[in-house]
Structures are given as structure tokens and as C-alpha cells.
């Protein structure tokens, strides 16, 4: 992996391209240049740059129009607009259309570098952090990532793996809460002991025997634990037998939650005593939208496993990988895995290169099944089912309308401000 950010400069003036390239290479950036805006979308798909520097005025190319096309095709792409002196209103308009920032000519490196610091700091953090983490042991367990945020999480997991205190793991569906829990079990002092799992969402009468239980006792969906079972679990944690075993390092509780338990305590009467017993060493797994840098690595890992399983040699081209990196993954890693597995298994030949057209065909098929897929809602409470449907439906409309909030608001028959409020309430990533 090359730990230098890649910058694509698009400008019709060769002198500017040469000067910027030399200056940024000296600052340890990788740089590609392009003097023809008409080829920009194809080049971006091949290079997958971390930042684009785009001249707003070029012959036969309107910079604002190109910016809009770039943001439509690659919603996550960062673009810095290069404008002529005195064109601040146009540059501001570019920012409104999705530009990351703008700089004025004549160009000054002292003005440019601070705007690129967000890229460099992320790479430096990732490089420094990764030296402290043995990535191989994580890869073996299906834990894949090298973004600064993910490395920080793995460092935290390393630090708490051998503790005896209860561990509470938060995260959206599909972020890997169970995977992390099993990893902690397999690499900790408890590895030779059992991993005993209980799904609180389906367990009606919980039996907790502190005399016989040992090892990692795992409670999945702890936020869905019934009031009666909350009392039983609290009594279990306060029993002398549990405390003695815990002191000797013979038992540890790990619980996962898809909802903030403190909010459950404050708004839904969840046991505050049990919350404080469990919330000693909490960690939160980031959603895939917060670590998109890891998506190409995840795709590569998933494809490798599936190819070995089905004896295939299927691959994805760069444009397809970029498209998937920018896609909204409500189901996080689990949804990504299922989607990529379908792409590979449905490919016509064993050595096919999956294209963006193949992805869009699969997406169209999934759109047809959208209503049928909502049948799982019948297993949720009315409030949860309503929230889940709203989140999925609005995310579906965002994707279908290229994340144009005005179009989505129009289809939902609601004001733009009301839509923005709803997006915030549902924690929907709408800038993809």
C-alpha cells in the first residue's frame, strides 16, 4: 500500500500543471495531471484519486458543469476548484455544488497545502497506527481495514481484550459486533474457555447459572432484553459466584447493542443499574459510511474468499470498485458482503471482470424485490418497524435520485427542511 495521497490536477495550462505537480511531489503527494476536462470522468474512474484540483475555466469545458458531473458520478469525491482572481462568487457557487474548497490564481503553495492537510493527516495517522497493530491476525478472522478510524478501533480492541470487566459493543446492524466479540474470545485469556451465546431478541426465559457458566458469555441484542430478563441478568452480575469467578478470570460478559443504551434508560425505562454494570468498557464500531477508505480492501477480501469457495477468478474493475465505495450501505459490511457475493456468483464466466453495468443490473433486480424484502418488519415492534422502513425507503429514494435532496423531498411530499431533519433523526448518510 502506498501511503501517499493521490491528487489529480485538471487544468488546460501546462505551466500550471508542471509547477503544481513538482511542488506537491516535493510535499510527498502522488500527482497525476490532465489537460483535457472531457476525459475527466474516465480518468477519475481509473485512478480513484483522493483529491481533484479542477480549473473552473478551460476551453471546451465548463468547470462547474464538470464538477456537477463528477459529484453525480462519484458523490464522495473531494474537489478543490481553481478560479481566476476576482471570481470568488463563481467559486462560492462551486462550493454550493459540492466542491470541497477553492483557491484563486495566481496559485500560492502556502494557500494550497493547508487545504490538502486533511488528506495527509489521515494517511500519516493510518501509517503510524498500523505499525502498532498486527494486521495479519485480524485478517485471519475476517476483520479488514486500514483507515485511521478502523486502526484506532483495533488498537482499542487490543487494549481491552484481556480485561475481566464486562464489555459493551455498540454499532449499527452489519458492522461486525459479533465478529469482534469472537475475535476477542479467540485472542484473549479466555480462548481455551467456551464462547456461550444468547440472543436477547428471541430469548423469553433466560437461565443464568453463575455456578456452571464460564468463559465468554455473549449477549447479542442486549437492548432488546425484556424487563424480566434484565432483572435476572442484574441478579446474575451481583451474585457472589459470578464475582468470584470474574476475579479469578474465569468469566467475562460481552454484550452488543444496536441502540444507545443510555437513551433506552432515559426514554424507555431500561434498567439503569444493569446499564452501569455493563457500560464499564464500551466501544463503538463505525458504520461503513464512516470508513469508506476500507471498502476496496473489504471487496478484495470478500472476492478472494468467494473465488476460493467457488473456484473462480472473478474480479472488479476500478470504476466498479469506486462505484461500490460511494454507494450507501445501510447493512454495512454484511450488506456489502452479500452484494459482492451475488456479483461474483452470478457472473457468466469464472474469470469475468465485473463492470459497473453488471452492478446496475443487480441493483435493478433488487429494486424489484424492494417491497418483498420488507416482510421482516412483521417481527419488529411498531415503532422499530416504522423507523426501519423510513430509513430504508428514504435511503432507497436517495440512491435512485442521485442524492438530490430536492427531488427526494418532492417525492416524499415534504419540505426540504423537514427532510433534512428526518435524515438527521434517522442518521442517514445523505452526502454519498
C-alpha positions as CSV (number, residue, x, y, z in Angstrom):
1,X,0.0,0.0,0.0
2,X,1.3,3.4,-0.9
3,X,0.7,5.8,2.0
4,X,0.8,9.0,-0.1
5,X,-2.5,10.6,-1.1
6,X,-3.1,10.7,-4.8
7,X,-4.1,14.1,-6.3
8,X,-5.4,14.6,-9.9
9,X,-4.9,18.1,-11.3
10,X,-7.2,19.1,-14.2
11,X,-6.1,22.3,-16.0
12,X,-5.5,23.3,-19.6
13,X,-2.3,25.3,-18.8
14,X,0.7,23.1,-19.0
15,X,2.8,25.5,-16.9
16,X,0.4,25.3,-14.0
17,X,0.2,21.5,-14.3
18,X,4.0,21.3,-14.2
19,X,4.5,23.8,-11.4
20,X,1.8,22.2,-9.2
21,X,3.0,18.7,-9.8
22,X,6.6,19.4,-8.9
23,X,5.6,21.3,-5.8
24,X,3.2,18.7,-4.5
25,X,5.5,15.8,-5.2
26,X,8.1,17.6,-3.1
27,X,5.5,17.6,-0.3
28,X,5.2,13.8,-0.6
29,X,1.9,13.6,-2.6
30,X,1.4,11.4,-5.6
31,X,0.2,13.6,-8.6
32,X,-1.4,12.9,-11.9
33,X,-2.3,15.6,-14.4
34,X,-4.9,16.1,-17.1
35,X,-5.2,19.0,-19.6
36,X,-8.5,17.8,-21.1
37,X,-11.6,18.0,-19.0
38,X,-13.6,15.9,-21.4
39,X,-11.7,12.8,-20.3
40,X,-12.0,13.5,-16.6
41,X,-14.7,11.1,-15.6
42,X,-12.9,8.1,-17.3
43,X,-9.6,9.1,-15.7
44,X,-11.2,9.5,-12.3
45,X,-12.7,6.0,-12.5
46,X,-9.3,4.5,-13.3
47,X,-7.2,6.5,-10.8
48,X,-9.6,6.8,-7.9
49,X,-7.8,10.0,-6.6
50,X,-8.1,11.2,-3.1
51,X,-8.4,14.8,-4.2
52,X,-9.1,16.6,-7.5
53,X,-7.9,20.1,-8.3
54,X,-10.1,21.4,-11.1
55,X,-9.7,24.6,-13.1
56,X,-13.1,26.3,-13.4
57,X,-12.3,27.9,-16.8
58,X,-11.0,25.7,-19.6
59,X,-11.5,25.7,-23.4
60,X,-14.5,23.4,-24.4
61,X,-15.1,22.6,-20.7
62,X,-17.3,24.3,-18.2
63,X,-15.7,23.7,-14.8
64,X,-19.0,24.0,-12.9
65,X,-20.7,21.6,-15.2
66,X,-17.8,19.1,-14.9
67,X,-17.9,19.5,-11.1
68,X,-21.6,18.6,-11.1
69,X,-21.0,15.5,-13.3
70,X,-18.1,14.4,-11.0
71,X,-20.2,14.7,-7.9
72,X,-23.1,12.9,-9.6
73,X,-20.9,10.0,-10.7
74,X,-18.6,10.0,-7.6
75,X,-20.5,11.6,-4.8
76,X,-17.7,11.1,-2.2
77,X,-15.0,12.6,-4.4
78,X,-13.3,15.7,-2.9
79,X,-12.8,18.5,-5.5
80,X,-10.9,21.8,-5.0
81,X,-11.8,24.4,-7.5
82,X,-9.1,26.6,-9.1
83,X,-10.6,30.0,-10.0
84,X,-9.2,33.2,-11.5
85,X,-8.5,36.2,-9.4
86,X,-11.7,38.0,-8.6
87,X,-14.0,35.1,-9.4
88,X,-14.9,34.4,-5.8
89,X,-18.7,34.4,-6.4
90,X,-18.3,31.7,-9.0
91,X,-16.0,29.7,-6.7
92,X,-18.6,30.0,-3.9
93,X,-21.2,28.7,-6.3
94,X,-18.9,25.8,-7.0
95,X,-18.7,25.0,-3.2
96,X,-22.5,25.1,-3.1
97,X,-22.5,22.5,-5.9
98,X,-20.3,20.2,-3.8
99,X,-16.7,21.5,-4.2
100,X,-14.5,20.8,-1.1
101,X,-12.9,24.2,-1.3
102,X,-11.5,26.7,-3.8
103,X,-8.2,28.6,-4.4
104,X,-7.5,31.6,-6.5
105,X,-4.9,32.3,-9.2
106,X,-2.1,33.1,-9.0
107,X,-1.5,30.0,-7.1
108,X,0.4,30.1,-3.8
109,X,1.6,26.8,-2.2
110,X,1.1,28.3,1.2
111,X,-2.6,28.6,0.4
112,X,-2.9,25.1,-1.1
113,X,-1.1,22.9,1.4
114,X,-3.5,23.7,4.4
115,X,-6.4,22.6,2.2
116,X,-4.7,19.3,1.5
117,X,-3.8,18.7,5.1
118,X,-6.9,16.7,5.7
119,X,-5.6,14.1,3.3
120,X,-2.1,14.0,4.6
121,X,-3.1,13.8,8.3
122,X,-5.3,10.8,7.6
123,X,-2.5,9.0,5.8
124,X,0.1,9.8,8.4
125,X,-2.3,8.7,11.2
126,X,-3.0,5.5,9.4
127,X,0.7,4.8,8.7
128,X,1.8,5.4,12.3
129,X,-1.1,3.5,13.8
130,X,-0.7,0.5,11.6
131,X,2.8,-0.2,12.8
132,X,1.3,-0.8,16.3
133,X,-1.2,-3.3,15.1
134,X,-0.5,-6.8,13.7
135,X,-3.0,-6.7,10.8
136,X,-2.4,-10.4,9.9
137,X,-4.1,-11.7,13.0
138,X,-7.2,-9.6,12.2
139,X,-7.3,-10.6,8.6
140,X,-7.4,-14.3,9.6
141,X,-10.6,-13.6,11.5
142,X,-12.2,-11.6,8.7
143,X,-11.5,-8.2,10.3
144,X,-10.4,-6.0,7.4
145,X,-9.5,-2.3,7.3
146,X,-6.6,0.2,7.4
147,X,-8.3,3.5,7.7
148,X,-7.3,5.7,10.6
149,X,-10.7,5.3,12.2
150,X,-10.5,1.5,11.9
151,X,-6.9,1.2,13.2
152,X,-7.9,3.3,16.2
153,X,-10.7,0.8,16.8
154,X,-8.4,-2.2,16.6
155,X,-6.0,-0.6,19.0
156,X,-8.8,-0.1,21.4
157,X,-9.9,-3.8,21.0
158,X,-6.3,-4.9,21.7
159,X,-6.2,-2.8,24.9
160,X,-9.4,-4.3,26.3
161,X,-9.2,-7.9,25.0
162,X,-7.7,-9.3,28.2
163,X,-9.7,-7.3,30.7
164,X,-12.2,-9.1,33.0
165,X,-14.8,-6.3,33.1
166,X,-18.0,-6.5,31.1
167,X,-17.6,-5.2,27.6
168,X,-20.4,-3.4,25.8
169,X,-20.1,-3.1,22.0
170,X,-22.3,-0.6,20.1
171,X,-22.8,-0.5,16.3
172,X,-25.3,-0.4,13.5
173,X,-26.5,-3.8,12.0
174,X,-23.8,-5.4,10.0
175,X,-20.8,-3.5,11.4
176,X,-19.3,-6.7,12.9
177,X,-20.2,-6.7,16.6
178,X,-20.3,-10.5,16.8
179,X,-17.1,-10.9,14.7
180,X,-15.3,-8.5,17.1
181,X,-16.7,-10.4,20.1
182,X,-15.5,-13.8,18.8
183,X,-12.1,-12.3,17.9
184,X,-11.7,-11.0,21.5
185,X,-12.5,-14.5,22.7
186,X,-10.1,-16.2,20.4
187,X,-7.1,-13.9,21.2
188,X,-7.6,-13.4,24.9
189,X,-7.0,-15.3,28.1
190,X,-10.5,-16.8,27.6
191,X,-9.6,-18.5,24.3
192,X,-9.4,-22.0,25.9
193,X,-12.8,-21.5,27.5
194,X,-16.3,-21.6,25.9
195,X,-18.0,-18.9,24.0
196,X,-21.6,-19.1,25.2
197,X,-24.0,-17.0,23.1
198,X,-27.5,-15.8,23.9
199,X,-29.7,-13.8,21.5
200,X,-31.7,-11.5,23.7
201,X,-34.1,-10.6,20.9
202,X,-35.6,-14.1,20.9
203,X,-34.8,-15.4,24.4
204,X,-38.0,-15.3,26.5
205,X,-37.0,-17.0,29.7
206,X,-33.3,-16.5,30.4
207,X,-31.5,-19.1,32.5
208,X,-28.3,-17.8,34.1
209,X,-26.4,-20.2,36.4
210,X,-23.4,-18.5,37.8
211,X,-22.2,-21.9,39.1
212,X,-21.9,-23.5,35.7
213,X,-21.2,-20.6,33.3
214,X,-17.6,-19.8,32.4
215,X,-15.6,-18.3,29.6
216,X,-17.1,-15.6,27.4
217,X,-20.8,-15.2,28.0
218,X,-22.1,-13.3,25.0
219,X,-25.4,-11.4,24.9
220,X,-26.5,-10.4,21.4
221,X,-29.0,-7.5,21.1
222,X,-28.9,-6.6,24.8
223,X,-31.0,-3.6,24.0
224,X,-33.9,-6.0,23.3
225,X,-33.7,-7.7,26.6
226,X,-37.1,-7.9,28.3
227,X,-37.7,-6.2,31.7
228,X,-37.9,-9.6,33.5
229,X,-34.7,-10.8,31.9
230,X,-33.0,-7.5,32.8
231,X,-33.7,-8.3,36.5
232,X,-32.3,-11.8,36.1
233,X,-29.1,-10.6,34.5
234,X,-28.6,-7.9,37.1
235,X,-29.0,-10.5,39.8
236,X,-26.5,-12.8,38.0
237,X,-23.9,-10.0,37.8
238,X,-24.4,-9.2,41.5
239,X,-24.1,-12.9,42.7
240,X,-21.1,-13.9,44.7
241,X,-20.4,-16.9,42.4
242,X,-20.1,-14.6,39.4
243,X,-18.0,-12.0,41.3
244,X,-15.6,-14.8,42.5
245,X,-15.2,-16.3,39.0
246,X,-14.8,-12.9,37.5
247,X,-12.0,-12.0,39.9
248,X,-10.2,-15.3,39.1
249,X,-10.5,-14.5,35.3
250,X,-12.9,-17.4,34.6
251,X,-15.8,-15.5,33.1
252,X,-16.4,-12.3,31.2
253,X,-19.6,-10.7,29.9
254,X,-19.7,-9.3,26.3
255,X,-22.9,-7.6,25.2
256,X,-23.8,-5.9,21.9
257,X,-26.4,-3.3,21.2
258,X,-27.7,-1.6,18.0
259,X,-29.1,1.3,20.0
260,X,-27.6,3.7,22.6
261,X,-28.4,2.1,25.9
262,X,-28.3,5.3,27.8
263,X,-31.1,6.6,25.6
264,X,-33.0,3.3,26.3
265,X,-32.5,4.0,30.1
266,X,-33.7,7.6,29.8
267,X,-36.6,7.2,27.4
268,X,-37.7,3.6,27.6
269,X,-37.2,2.5,31.2
270,X,-34.3,0.2,30.5
271,X,-32.6,-0.8,33.8
272,X,-30.1,1.9,34.8
273,X,-28.4,-0.4,37.3
274,X,-27.8,-3.0,34.6
275,X,-26.6,-0.3,32.2
276,X,-24.0,0.9,34.7
277,X,-22.9,-2.7,35.3
278,X,-22.3,-3.3,31.6
279,X,-21.1,0.1,30.5
280,X,-17.6,-0.2,32.0
281,X,-15.6,-0.5,28.8
282,X,-17.8,0.4,25.9
283,X,-16.6,0.5,22.3
284,X,-18.5,1.7,19.2
285,X,-18.0,0.1,15.8
286,X,-18.1,2.7,13.0
287,X,-20.6,2.4,10.1
288,X,-19.2,1.6,6.7
289,X,-20.1,5.2,5.6
290,X,-17.5,6.5,8.1
291,X,-14.7,4.3,6.8
292,X,-15.2,4.2,3.1
293,X,-11.5,4.0,2.6
294,X,-11.7,0.4,3.7
295,X,-14.3,-0.6,1.1
296,X,-11.9,-1.6,-1.7
297,X,-9.9,-3.7,0.8
298,X,-13.1,-5.4,2.0
299,X,-14.2,-6.0,-1.6
300,X,-10.8,-7.6,-2.4
301,X,-11.0,-9.8,0.7
302,X,-14.6,-10.9,0.0
303,X,-13.9,-11.7,-3.6
304,X,-10.8,-13.7,-2.7
305,X,-12.8,-15.9,-0.3
306,X,-15.7,-16.4,-2.7
307,X,-13.3,-17.2,-5.6
308,X,-11.6,-19.8,-3.5
309,X,-15.0,-21.2,-2.4
310,X,-16.4,-21.5,-5.9
311,X,-13.1,-22.0,-7.8
312,X,-13.4,-18.8,-9.8
313,X,-11.2,-15.9,-10.8
314,X,-13.8,-13.1,-10.9
315,X,-12.5,-9.5,-10.4
316,X,-13.9,-6.0,-10.4
317,X,-12.6,-3.1,-12.5
318,X,-11.6,0.2,-10.8
319,X,-14.7,2.0,-11.8
320,X,-16.9,-0.7,-10.2
321,X,-14.9,-0.6,-7.0
322,X,-15.2,3.2,-6.9
323,X,-19.0,2.9,-7.5
324,X,-19.4,0.5,-4.6
325,X,-17.2,2.7,-2.4
326,X,-19.6,5.6,-2.9
327,X,-22.7,3.5,-2.5
328,X,-24.8,3.8,0.6
329,X,-24.6,0.6,2.6
330,X,-27.4,0.5,5.2
331,X,-26.5,-3.0,6.2
332,X,-22.8,-2.1,6.4
333,X,-20.2,-4.8,5.9
334,X,-22.9,-7.6,5.9
335,X,-24.8,-5.9,3.1
336,X,-21.5,-5.3,1.1
337,X,-20.5,-8.9,1.5
338,X,-23.9,-10.2,0.3
339,X,-23.9,-7.9,-2.6
340,X,-20.4,-8.7,-3.8
341,X,-21.1,-12.4,-3.3
342,X,-24.1,-12.1,-5.7
343,X,-22.0,-10.2,-8.2
344,X,-19.4,-13.0,-8.2
345,X,-21.7,-16.0,-8.2
346,X,-24.0,-14.5,-10.9
347,X,-21.1,-13.7,-13.3
348,X,-21.4,-15.5,-16.6
349,X,-17.9,-16.9,-16.6
350,X,-15.5,-18.0,-13.9
351,X,-12.8,-15.4,-14.9
352,X,-15.2,-12.4,-15.6
353,X,-14.3,-8.8,-14.8
354,X,-17.4,-7.3,-13.2
355,X,-18.4,-4.0,-14.7
356,X,-20.5,-1.1,-13.4
357,X,-23.2,-2.3,-15.8
358,X,-23.3,-5.6,-14.0
359,X,-23.7,-3.8,-10.7
360,X,-26.5,-1.7,-12.0
361,X,-28.3,-4.8,-13.4
362,X,-28.1,-6.4,-9.9
363,X,-29.3,-3.2,-8.3
364,X,-32.3,-3.1,-10.7
365,X,-33.2,-6.7,-9.7
366,X,-33.0,-5.7,-6.0
367,X,-35.3,-2.7,-6.7
368,X,-38.0,-5.1,-8.0
369,X,-37.7,-7.1,-4.8
370,X,-37.8,-4.0,-2.5
371,X,-41.3,-4.4,-1.3
372,X,-41.0,-8.1,-0.7
373,X,-37.9,-7.6,1.3
374,X,-39.8,-5.5,3.8
375,X,-41.6,-8.7,5.1
376,X,-39.1,-8.8,8.0
377,X,-40.8,-5.8,9.5
378,X,-43.5,-8.0,10.9
379,X,-41.0,-9.3,13.5
380,X,-40.4,-5.8,14.9
381,X,-42.4,-3.6,17.2
382,X,-44.5,-0.9,15.5
383,X,-42.0,1.9,16.4
384,X,-39.0,-0.1,15.3
385,X,-40.7,-1.2,12.1
386,X,-41.7,2.3,11.3
387,X,-38.2,3.6,11.9
388,X,-36.6,0.8,9.9
389,X,-38.9,1.3,6.9
390,X,-38.5,5.0,6.9
391,X,-34.7,4.6,6.9
392,X,-34.7,2.1,4.2
393,X,-37.2,3.8,2.0
394,X,-35.6,7.3,2.2
395,X,-32.1,5.7,1.6
396,X,-33.6,3.9,-1.4
397,X,-35.0,7.2,-2.8
398,X,-31.7,9.0,-2.2
399,X,-29.9,6.4,-4.2
400,X,-32.5,6.4,-7.0
401,X,-32.3,10.2,-7.2
402,X,-28.5,10.6,-7.1
403,X,-28.8,12.1,-3.6
404,X,-30.7,15.1,-4.8
405,X,-32.4,16.2,-1.6
406,X,-34.9,18.5,-3.5
407,X,-36.1,15.6,-5.7
408,X,-36.4,13.3,-2.7
409,X,-38.3,15.9,-0.7
410,X,-40.6,16.3,-3.7
411,X,-41.3,12.6,-3.9
412,X,-42.0,12.4,-0.2
413,X,-44.3,15.4,-0.3
414,X,-42.4,17.2,2.4
415,X,-40.3,20.3,2.7
416,X,-36.5,20.3,2.3
417,X,-36.1,21.3,5.9
418,X,-38.3,18.6,7.1
419,X,-36.4,16.0,5.1
420,X,-33.1,17.3,6.5
421,X,-34.5,16.9,10.0
422,X,-35.7,13.4,9.2
423,X,-32.2,12.5,7.8
424,X,-30.6,13.7,11.0
425,X,-33.1,11.8,13.2
426,X,-32.6,8.6,11.3
427,X,-28.8,9.0,11.0
428,X,-28.9,8.6,7.2
429,X,-25.7,9.5,5.3
430,X,-27.1,11.7,2.5
431,X,-23.9,13.1,1.1
432,X,-22.9,10.0,-0.8
